[in-house]
Amino acid sequence: MQYNSFTDQVDQMTAEEQRLRQQLTQLREQSSGLERQRRQALDQMNRLYREMVDNPDTDISAAQSEYQSAVRAHQQNLEQVAVKTTELSGKQSESERIRLSKHSLVNQLELLKEQHRFARVNRLRDEFNRRGELEASQSLTCDRDETIRQCESRAELMAKQRASQSYLSTLFDNLSETDLVSERREESGVDVRVVGSNVVSSEYSGQRGYDVRLKVQMEGRLPRNHACELLGLDQRYCNESTSAERSPGEREVVKKPETESVMHRLVIRSNVHNDQVYIDGQRYGSTPVEVMLEPGRHNVEIARHGYDRYETSVDLRESTVVRGELSRSQFVFAAGERIQDVLSSDLEGPSLIVMPPGRGRVGDVSGNGRSNERPVRSVEFEAPFAVSVAPVTVSQFNAFIDATNHITDAEEGAGCAQLQEGQPVKSSQLNWQNPGYEVSDDMPVTCVSDRDAAEYARWLTRTTGKQYSIPTEGQWEYSARAGQRSDYWWGDSVGVGQANCRGCGGDWSGQQPSPVGTYESNQWGLYDTVGNVWEWTQRDKSSGSVVRGGAFNFAPSLARASARMEISSGFSANYIGFRVTRSE
């Protein structure tokens, strides 16, 4: 409700700002007209005054009154302009405050969702892993060749099985989320442990009949990883000490090795026509190619004249599709090439990797995103472009400061924000050198605004003679996805210990940015496209700035490839940094 309220307030503020701007424009236009009237009245009064010098009987009172009225009207107009200007400034400040509160609420909402999922797992296990007692009766006919004790033991065992099944059903029926869990009951790894049993009554009847009634004490057993399966949640919500929950007698299931007779389907596609596919050195014709191969590692090559050869190695364990992206060889940039421009004799610019030209999808491709990630749109890059391997570091930004004496927006008085109890709070004491945590040269620089980032890119352009800029949203997401359509470049789950975001695991999670390159790169060689620090980008088709990628103190769901937050120009925070792009 708070978030929706802020959204409505932002819309109202935007409309109010537009209204005030229109009023201010009208007043300024009126000011020009009133100034003309004042000058005309002054000219008229001066003309009559000169006549009065020659003819003392000349009456100048009317002209004098008209001039006084014109002056008063002009002064009143200027006062109204000043009032409206102040009112507009106040409205803009209030709008900025609401926008900041809104983007902090986004993080709070996502973190509450995270807490809710963990709480659901804990509640399910608490509801399931409890003890109870049931009575169960069993009647059977003893076999001719079994002893009395064997017959009794068999009857008691069957009674315990009946009690366990009944208790298991009772547990499922009494769960808070029984409808959801019941859908996955058959595939779940839950069971019931018999803690103890007592014979309430037993008797033999004619024809070897035996009846027994047991009171059975039982306990539900739901390992943490199976709780996530039942709730349809990612396993990272259940990864705590799963091995410790295995009972001493329980054996780990070992997957049998595949036999040599198994054949798997391998499909090969590419982005060009009239190419040639080679598998383990053997030619298979043009794409698309579909072939059945034995399990194991196979080398795949796709070639076409005028294009760089695509090569990959596939460990075939199941049906697999390979999509090769070939780039024209005549480009100066070669996809995957790492480049680094020289800034001076002893200084090099940021390391960059060339992104292949091609098409991509930008936005909520998976359907797990927020409304500002829709509609999904297509982007196409006809020529390759280079993107910095990681966010710009403290050391790299320091070189820029030394060379230009640039003063950041935060240092000039705008201040740098940090999250305090979920709210972004600005402090004049925070800046890129002192962001509120201990920094090192290889950490991403923060407390820089979009204007600071753009100025850094302009400095690289002037120094190297190459065209640098801040990535557009399309460039950023195309590069971050690395040809994938999942929420994260490695899949649809953030997992544990794969990125630096709040609740993602690792020493840095929720505390501060990690040194760049701490976590694995995506398939195109870019580091920290997920988490660590938000990164400034330019809107593709409109003015303004948007941050992408998530941060160490924001929820994992805001570190998805398509997640985005609109941020006011000039804003700085100790969880926002940037990277740069370079055109050919």
Summary of the structure (lengths in Angstrom):
residues: 584
radius of gyration: 36.0
end to end distance: 47.7
largest distance: 150.7
contacts: 1807
relative contact order: 0.08
helix: 37%
strand: 24%
